[in-house]
Amino acid sequence: MSAFDNPFDPNVRLGAACQCGHHTSQAEHDAVASATPPANAAADPGNDPDALNSRAIQSAAMRALFPQDELRRRFLRAVGTSTAMAAVSSFLPFGALEAMAQDKGPLEKKDLKIGFIAITCASPLIMADPLGFYRKEGLNVQLMKTAGWALIRDKMINKEHDASHFLSPMPLAISMGLGSTAMPMDVATIQNINGQAITLHVKHKDKRDPKQWKGFKFAVPFEYSMHNFLLRYYVAEHGLDPDTDIQIRVTPPPEMVANLRAGNIDGFLGPDPFNQRAVYDEVGFIHILSKEIWDGHPCCAFGLPEAFIKENPNTFAALYRSVLTAAAMARDPKHRPLIAEVISPANYLNQPVTVLEQVLTGKFADGLGNVKNVPDRADFDPFPWQSMAVWMLTQMKRWGYVKGDVNYRQIAEKVFLATDARKRMAELGQKAPAASYAKFKVMGKEFDPAQPEKYLSGFAIRKKA
């Protein structure tokens, strides 16, 4: 092994051991000076760029910890290189430093088109534009306001958009080929948690018991949406079959209030700001917030095609940092009024700031004469829990969107990038959960992601086979 292969060799005088004095050894000097890599460079780990990057970072760290050559050599002789590196790694995150150094490499693609629907769920993705988080990472992002979720899906499959705001079940469905051509799609972050509601027409103020909703027409934004699954779950828990006792129509979110006003629907389980907009326009009232069904439920996600990530790793890392930085800001309640301001213009949400503030701060009129104060009405936890993906898959199976056996864990872990999120969050000093699966309750019923079929078998109302 050469001194270049092991920059911690105690016999090497680090920092001034070559003829020019700028390299850790003469071997490193010779390798860097060589304009043409040797023919066997690919097979020689000493010439691998990632390995060189790793060794350079480790070498620099050791020189910083032991600036005196003799002390460094004495330490390495006493404990050995492997032990020394293990000890130092316990408090200095070499892996994160190496990843960040690699990610800061040249961007493969700087000009990006990112699709979004004009709803508050997409706040992190949207606010990263006017607040300059994309530009800080060297990205030139064009946010593409899109009319509906089917169009979002199609533009991603056709590669018209590089990345997108998604409903969190959509990448699962697209990856499985449900409702479209199959295309591997990944969830990098959850855009928002909570932030939805069941809104009813003002004429139904006397019908607060869901058992009175037989024959009602409801709108949801898409089949593969938390809105659809939560609405179905909610009415089924109250004894109604969502496939026979009510009608569920797919309606683009920006059209929900107009349809409610016209009497085309009796209500909707939809994204904000449209629940609050219905109250603002005095055509609807908020029956229940979605957090009262499942507190902490995911709604929308930020996702990309698997192929894009593989082809553009540095761009993906830069994009990831931008969105996570925005999500961290959005989580802090003190920033919510500012966020309402920056996402309100016509090119983004095109909504009154008052409406957005009510949604984001959680202090809102409910349309029933009350002013509520629910600070976590909407929140922005970016971690893509794989247990959430398993729950979505159980509901797809429950209502007949997917048939036969489902490998819940395999699909969840392939699509929801929990490991990547944990790594990227750590790089930015953000705390991520150590686990990727957790139990939670939906309307008081515990969901154990380790037993999805047992969970499914406990429902009396489900799609008939």
C-alpha positions as CSV (number, residue, x, y, z in Angstrom):
1,M,0.0,0.0,0.0
2,S,1.4,3.4,-0.9
3,A,1.4,6.4,1.3
4,F,-1.3,7.9,-1.0
5,D,-3.5,4.8,-0.4
6,N,-3.3,5.5,3.3
7,P,-3.0,9.2,4.1
8,F,-2.9,8.4,7.8
9,D,0.3,6.3,7.5
10,P,2.4,7.6,10.5
11,N,5.5,7.4,8.3
12,V,4.1,10.1,6.0
13,R,4.6,13.7,6.9
14,L,1.2,15.1,6.1
15,G,0.9,18.5,4.5
16,A,4.4,18.8,3.1
17,A,5.6,15.4,1.9
18,C,6.0,16.0,-1.9
19,Q,8.3,18.0,-4.1
20,C,5.9,21.0,-4.3
21,G,4.8,21.0,-0.7
22,H,1.1,21.0,-1.5
23,H,0.2,17.3,-1.2
24,T,0.2,14.8,1.6
25,S,2.7,12.5,-0.2
26,Q,4.8,12.3,-3.4
27,A,2.3,9.6,-4.6
28,E,-0.6,12.1,-4.3
29,H,1.5,14.7,-6.1
30,D,2.2,12.4,-9.0
31,A,-1.4,11.3,-9.3
32,V,-2.8,14.8,-9.3
33,A,0.0,16.0,-11.7
34,S,-0.7,13.3,-14.2
35,A,-2.9,14.6,-17.0
36,T,-3.9,11.1,-18.2
37,P,-5.1,8.5,-15.7
38,P,-3.4,5.1,-16.0
39,A,-5.1,2.5,-18.1
40,N,-6.1,0.5,-15.0
41,A,-7.4,3.6,-13.2
42,A,-10.9,2.3,-12.9
43,A,-9.7,-0.9,-11.2
44,D,-7.3,0.9,-8.9
45,P,-9.2,2.2,-5.8
46,G,-6.4,4.7,-5.3
47,N,-7.6,6.5,-8.5
48,D,-11.3,6.5,-7.7
49,P,-12.6,10.1,-7.5
50,D,-14.9,9.3,-4.6
51,A,-12.1,7.5,-2.7
52,L,-9.8,10.4,-3.3
53,N,-12.4,12.8,-2.0
54,S,-13.0,10.7,1.1
55,R,-9.3,10.4,1.8
56,A,-8.7,14.1,1.3
57,I,-11.5,15.0,3.8
58,Q,-10.2,12.5,6.4
59,S,-6.7,13.7,6.0
60,A,-7.7,17.3,6.4
61,A,-9.7,16.4,9.5
62,M,-6.8,14.6,11.1
63,R,-4.4,17.5,10.4
64,A,-6.9,19.9,12.0
65,L,-7.2,17.7,15.1
66,F,-3.4,17.1,15.3
67,P,-1.7,20.1,13.7
68,Q,1.7,19.0,15.1
69,D,3.2,16.2,12.9
70,E,4.9,14.4,15.8
71,L,1.7,14.2,17.9
72,R,-0.3,13.0,14.9
73,R,2.2,10.2,14.2
74,R,2.4,9.3,17.9
75,F,-1.4,9.0,18.1
76,L,-1.6,6.8,15.0
77,R,1.2,4.5,16.1
78,A,-0.4,4.1,19.5
79,V,-3.9,3.2,18.4
80,G,-3.6,2.2,14.7
81,T,-5.2,4.0,11.7
82,S,-8.6,2.0,11.8
83,T,-9.1,2.6,15.5
84,A,-8.2,6.3,15.2
85,M,-10.6,6.8,12.3
86,A,-13.4,5.0,14.2
87,A,-12.8,7.2,17.3
88,V,-12.8,10.4,15.3
89,S,-15.8,9.4,13.3
90,S,-17.8,9.0,16.5
91,F,-17.9,12.8,16.9
92,L,-17.0,14.0,13.4
93,P,-19.5,12.9,10.7
94,F,-17.1,11.9,7.9
95,G,-19.9,10.3,5.8
96,A,-21.9,13.5,5.9
97,L,-18.9,15.7,5.1
98,E,-18.0,13.4,2.2
99,A,-21.5,13.4,0.8
100,M,-21.7,17.2,1.0
101,A,-18.4,17.6,-0.7
102,Q,-19.5,15.3,-3.5
103,D,-22.9,16.9,-3.7
104,K,-21.4,20.3,-4.1
105,G,-19.8,19.1,-7.3
106,P,-20.9,20.6,-10.7
107,L,-24.7,20.5,-11.3
108,E,-25.6,18.2,-14.1
109,K,-28.7,20.3,-14.9
110,K,-29.3,23.8,-13.6
111,D,-32.5,24.7,-15.5
112,L,-35.4,22.8,-14.0
113,K,-39.2,22.8,-14.4
114,I,-41.1,21.8,-11.3
115,G,-44.9,21.3,-11.4
116,F,-47.2,22.4,-8.7
117,I,-50.9,22.8,-7.9
118,A,-51.9,26.1,-6.3
119,I,-52.6,24.9,-2.8
120,T,-51.0,25.6,0.6
121,C,-49.7,22.0,0.8
122,A,-47.0,23.0,-1.6
123,S,-45.8,25.9,0.5
124,P,-42.2,24.7,0.9
125,L,-41.8,24.0,-2.8
126,I,-43.3,27.3,-3.8
127,M,-41.7,29.6,-1.2
128,A,-38.2,28.3,-2.1
129,D,-38.6,30.3,-5.3
130,P,-39.3,33.9,-4.0
131,L,-37.1,33.4,-1.0
132,G,-34.2,32.4,-3.2
133,F,-33.5,28.9,-1.8
134,Y,-33.2,27.4,-5.3
135,R,-30.9,30.2,-6.5
136,K,-28.6,29.8,-3.5
137,E,-28.0,26.2,-4.6
138,G,-27.2,27.4,-8.2
139,L,-30.5,26.2,-9.6
140,N,-32.7,28.1,-12.1
141,V,-36.1,26.7,-11.2
142,Q,-39.3,27.5,-13.2
143,L,-42.4,26.7,-11.1
144,M,-45.1,25.4,-13.5
145,K,-48.6,26.0,-12.2
146,T,-50.7,23.0,-13.3
147,A,-54.4,22.7,-13.5
148,G,-55.0,19.2,-12.0
149,W,-53.3,16.1,-10.7
150,A,-53.8,13.9,-13.8
151,L,-52.0,16.6,-15.8
152,I,-49.2,16.6,-13.1
153,R,-48.9,12.9,-13.5
154,D,-48.8,13.0,-17.3
155,K,-46.3,15.8,-17.5
156,M,-43.9,13.8,-15.2
157,I,-44.3,10.6,-17.2
158,N,-43.7,12.6,-20.5
159,K,-40.7,14.3,-18.9
160,E,-42.1,17.8,-19.4
161,H,-41.4,18.4,-15.7
162,D,-38.2,17.4,-14.0
163,A,-39.7,17.2,-10.5
164,S,-43.1,17.8,-9.0
165,H,-45.5,18.5,-6.2
166,F,-47.5,15.3,-5.8
167,L,-50.3,13.9,-3.7
168,S,-48.3,11.5,-1.5
169,P,-50.0,8.3,-2.8
170,M,-49.4,9.3,-6.4
171,P,-45.7,8.2,-6.7
172,L,-46.8,4.8,-5.3
173,A,-49.6,4.5,-7.9
174,I,-47.4,5.7,-10.8
175,S,-44.6,3.3,-9.7
176,M,-47.1,0.4,-9.7
177,G,-48.7,1.4,-13.0
178,L,-52.1,2.2,-11.4
179,G,-54.1,4.4,-13.6
180,S,-51.1,5.2,-15.9
181,T,-48.0,3.7,-17.5
182,A,-45.7,2.4,-14.8
183,M,-42.7,4.6,-14.1
184,P,-40.5,4.4,-11.0
185,M,-41.2,7.5,-9.0
186,D,-39.7,8.5,-5.7
187,V,-40.9,10.6,-2.8
188,A,-38.0,12.7,-1.5
189,T,-40.0,14.6,1.1
190,I,-43.5,15.0,2.5
191,Q,-44.6,18.6,1.7
192,N,-47.1,18.9,4.4
193,I,-49.0,17.1,7.2
194,N,-52.6,17.8,8.2
195,G,-53.9,20.9,6.3
196,Q,-57.1,19.5,4.9
197,A,-60.8,19.6,5.9
198,I,-64.3,18.3,5.1
199,T,-66.2,21.4,4.0
200,L,-70.0,21.3,3.5
201,H,-72.4,23.7,1.8
202,V,-73.9,26.3,4.1
203,K,-77.3,24.7,3.5
204,H,-76.2,21.6,5.4
205,K,-75.4,23.3,8.7
206,D,-78.1,21.1,10.3
207,K,-76.5,17.9,8.9
208,R,-73.5,17.4,11.1
209,D,-74.0,13.7,11.6
210,P,-72.4,11.8,8.6
211,K,-75.3,9.3,8.9
212,Q,-77.4,12.1,7.3
213,W,-75.2,12.3,4.3
214,K,-76.7,9.4,2.2
215,G,-77.0,10.6,-1.4
216,F,-74.5,13.5,-0.9
217,K,-72.1,14.4,-3.7
218,F,-68.5,15.0,-2.5
219,A,-65.4,16.2,-4.4
220,V,-61.9,15.0,-3.9
221,P,-58.9,16.1,-5.9
222,F,-57.8,12.7,-7.3
223,E,-58.4,9.0,-6.8
224,Y,-54.9,8.4,-5.5
225,S,-55.1,11.1,-2.8
226,M,-55.2,11.2,1.0
227,H,-58.4,13.2,0.5
228,N,-60.1,10.3,-1.1
229,F,-58.8,7.7,1.4
230,L,-59.6,9.9,4.4
231,L,-63.1,10.7,3.2
232,R,-63.8,7.1,2.5
233,Y,-62.4,6.1,5.9
234,Y,-64.4,8.8,7.7
235,V,-67.8,8.0,6.2
236,A,-67.2,4.2,6.5
237,E,-66.5,4.6,10.2
238,H,-69.9,6.2,10.5
239,G,-71.6,3.3,8.7
240,L,-71.8,4.6,5.1
241,D,-70.4,2.7,2.1
242,P,-68.5,5.4,0.1
243,D,-69.1,3.5,-3.1
244,T,-72.9,3.2,-2.7
245,D,-74.2,5.6,-0.1
246,I,-72.5,8.8,-1.4
247,Q,-71.0,9.9,-4.7
248,I,-67.3,10.9,-4.9
249,R,-66.2,13.0,-7.8
250,V,-62.7,13.9,-8.8
251,T,-62.5,17.7,-9.1
252,P,-59.4,20.0,-9.5
253,P,-58.9,21.9,-6.2
254,P,-59.3,25.4,-7.8
255,E,-62.8,24.3,-9.0
256,M,-64.1,23.0,-5.7
257,V,-65.5,26.3,-4.3
258,A,-67.2,27.2,-7.6
259,N,-68.8,23.7,-7.7
260,L,-70.0,24.1,-4.1
261,R,-71.4,27.5,-4.8
262,A,-73.3,26.2,-7.9
263,G,-74.8,23.3,-5.9
264,N,-73.0,20.7,-8.0
265,I,-71.6,19.1,-4.9
266,D,-72.7,19.0,-1.2
267,G,-69.2,19.1,0.1
268,F,-65.6,18.2,-0.4
269,L,-62.6,16.9,1.4
270,G,-60.0,19.1,-0.2
271,P,-56.8,20.9,0.3
272,D,-56.5,24.4,1.7
273,P,-56.8,27.2,1.0
274,F,-60.1,26.1,-0.6
275,N,-61.7,25.0,2.7
276,Q,-61.0,28.5,4.1
277,R,-61.9,30.2,0.8
278,A,-65.4,28.6,1.0
279,V,-65.8,30.1,4.4
280,Y,-64.4,33.5,3.2
281,D,-66.9,33.5,0.3
282,E,-69.7,32.4,2.6
283,V,-70.7,29.4,0.6
284,G,-69.4,26.7,3.0
285,F,-68.4,25.8,6.5
286,I,-65.7,23.6,7.9
287,H,-67.3,20.4,9.3
288,I,-64.1,18.8,10.5
289,L,-60.3,19.3,10.0
290,S,-58.5,16.3,8.6
291,K,-56.2,16.3,11.7
292,E,-59.2,15.3,13.7
293,I,-59.3,12.1,11.6
294,W,-55.6,11.4,11.7
295,D,-53.4,13.9,13.5
296,G,-50.1,14.1,11.6
297,H,-51.3,12.5,8.4
298,P,-49.3,13.2,5.3
299,C,-50.9,15.0,2.3
300,C,-48.7,16.1,-0.4
301,A,-45.1,15.2,-1.4
302,F,-42.2,16.3,-3.4
303,G,-41.1,13.7,-5.9
304,L,-38.9,12.9,-8.9
305,P,-38.5,10.1,-11.3
306,E,-35.9,7.5,-10.2
307,A,-34.1,8.0,-13.5
308,F,-33.6,11.7,-12.9
309,I,-32.0,11.1,-9.5
310,K,-29.6,8.5,-10.9
311,E,-28.6,10.8,-13.9
312,N,-28.4,14.0,-11.9
313,P,-27.2,13.2,-8.4
314,N,-25.6,16.7,-7.7
315,T,-28.7,18.5,-9.0
316,F,-30.9,16.2,-6.9
317,A,-28.9,17.0,-3.8
318,A,-29.1,20.7,-4.4
319,L,-32.8,20.5,-5.0
320,Y,-33.2,18.4,-1.9
321,R,-31.3,21.0,0.2
322,S,-33.5,23.8,-1.2
323,V,-36.8,22.1,-0.3
324,L,-35.6,20.9,3.1
325,T,-34.5,24.4,4.0
326,A,-37.9,25.8,3.0
327,A,-39.7,23.0,5.0
328,A,-37.6,23.9,8.1
329,M,-38.7,27.5,7.8
330,A,-42.3,26.6,7.2
331,R,-42.4,24.5,10.4
332,D,-41.7,27.5,12.5
333,P,-45.0,29.3,13.3
334,K,-43.4,32.7,13.5
335,H,-42.7,32.6,9.7
336,R,-46.2,31.7,8.7
337,P,-47.5,35.3,8.1
338,L,-44.5,36.0,5.9
339,I,-45.0,32.7,4.0
340,A,-48.7,33.7,3.4
341,E,-47.4,36.9,1.8
342,V,-44.8,35.4,-0.5
343,I,-47.1,32.6,-1.8
344,S,-50.2,34.7,-2.3
345,P,-49.4,36.4,-5.7
346,A,-51.1,35.3,-8.9
347,N,-48.2,33.3,-10.2
348,Y,-48.4,31.1,-7.1
349,L,-51.7,30.6,-5.2
350,N,-53.6,33.7,-6.3
351,Q,-55.4,34.0,-3.0
352,P,-56.1,36.7,-0.4
353,V,-53.4,36.9,2.2
354,T,-56.1,36.8,4.9
355,V,-57.3,33.4,3.7
356,L,-53.7,32.0,3.7
357,E,-52.9,33.4,7.1
358,Q,-56.0,31.7,8.6
359,V,-54.8,28.4,7.2
360,L,-51.1,28.7,8.1
361,T,-51.5,30.3,11.5
362,G,-54.4,28.1,12.5
363,K,-56.5,31.0,13.7
364,F,-59.6,30.9,11.5
365,A,-63.3,31.4,11.1
366,D,-65.1,28.0,10.7
367,G,-68.2,29.4,8.9
368,L,-70.4,28.4,11.9
369,G,-69.9,31.6,13.8
370,N,-66.8,30.5,15.6
371,V,-63.1,31.6,15.5
372,K,-60.9,28.6,16.1
373,N,-57.3,28.5,17.2
374,V,-55.6,25.3,16.0
375,P,-51.8,26.1,15.5
376,D,-51.1,22.7,13.9
377,R,-54.0,22.9,11.5
378,A,-51.3,22.7,8.8
379,D,-47.7,21.7,9.4
380,F,-44.6,20.8,7.4
381,D,-42.7,17.8,8.5
382,P,-40.7,16.6,5.5
383,F,-39.7,13.1,6.7
384,P,-41.2,10.4,4.4
385,W,-42.3,7.8,6.9
386,Q,-42.5,4.4,5.1
387,S,-45.2,3.4,7.5
388,M,-47.4,6.1,6.0
389,A,-46.8,4.5,2.6
390,V,-47.9,1.1,3.9
391,W,-51.1,2.7,5.2
392,M,-51.8,4.2,1.8
393,L,-51.3,0.8,0.2
394,T,-53.8,-0.8,2.6
395,Q,-56.4,1.8,1.6
396,M,-55.7,1.2,-2.1
397,K,-56.3,-2.5,-1.6
398,R,-59.3,-1.8,0.7
399,W,-61.2,0.1,-2.0
400,G,-60.2,-2.0,-5.0
401,Y,-57.5,0.2,-6.6
402,V,-55.0,-2.7,-6.3
403,K,-55.9,-6.3,-6.3
404,G,-54.1,-9.5,-5.1
405,D,-51.1,-9.7,-2.9
406,V,-49.2,-6.5,-2.1
407,N,-45.6,-6.5,-1.0
408,Y,-46.2,-3.5,1.3
409,R,-42.7,-3.1,2.7
410,Q,-40.9,-3.5,-0.5
411,I,-43.0,-0.9,-2.3
412,A,-42.9,1.5,0.6
413,E,-39.1,1.3,0.9
414,K,-38.5,1.7,-2.8
415,V,-40.7,4.7,-3.3
416,F,-40.4,6.6,0.0
417,L,-36.7,7.6,0.3
418,A,-36.5,7.7,4.1
419,T,-32.7,6.9,4.1
420,D,-32.0,9.7,1.7
421,A,-34.1,12.1,3.7
422,R,-32.4,11.2,6.9
423,K,-29.0,11.8,5.3
424,R,-30.0,15.1,3.8
425,M,-31.6,16.4,6.9
426,A,-28.6,15.6,9.0
427,E,-26.4,17.5,6.6
428,L,-28.5,20.6,7.2
429,G,-28.5,20.1,11.0
430,Q,-32.2,19.0,10.9
431,K,-33.3,16.2,13.2
432,A,-34.8,13.2,11.5
433,P,-36.3,10.1,13.2
434,A,-34.0,7.1,13.6
435,A,-36.8,4.7,12.4
436,S,-38.7,4.6,9.2
437,Y,-41.8,2.9,10.5
438,A,-44.1,3.9,13.4
439,K,-47.5,3.0,14.7
440,F,-50.2,5.7,14.6
441,K,-54.0,6.0,15.1
442,V,-56.6,6.9,12.5
443,M,-60.0,7.7,14.2
444,G,-58.8,5.9,17.3
445,K,-57.8,2.7,15.5
446,E,-54.2,1.8,15.8
447,F,-52.3,1.0,12.6
448,D,-49.3,-1.4,12.9
449,P,-47.3,-1.2,9.7
450,A,-45.9,-4.7,10.5
451,Q,-49.4,-6.2,10.1
452,P,-51.1,-4.5,7.2
453,E,-53.3,-7.5,6.3
454,K,-54.5,-7.9,9.8
455,Y,-55.4,-4.2,9.8
456,L,-57.3,-4.6,6.5
457,S,-59.3,-7.6,7.8
458,G,-60.6,-5.5,10.6
459,F,-62.8,-3.3,8.4
460,A,-66.4,-4.2,8.0
461,I,-66.9,-1.9,5.0
462,R,-64.6,-2.3,2.1
463,K,-64.8,-2.9,-1.7
464,K,-66.6,-6.2,-2.5
465,A,-64.3,-8.6,-4.4
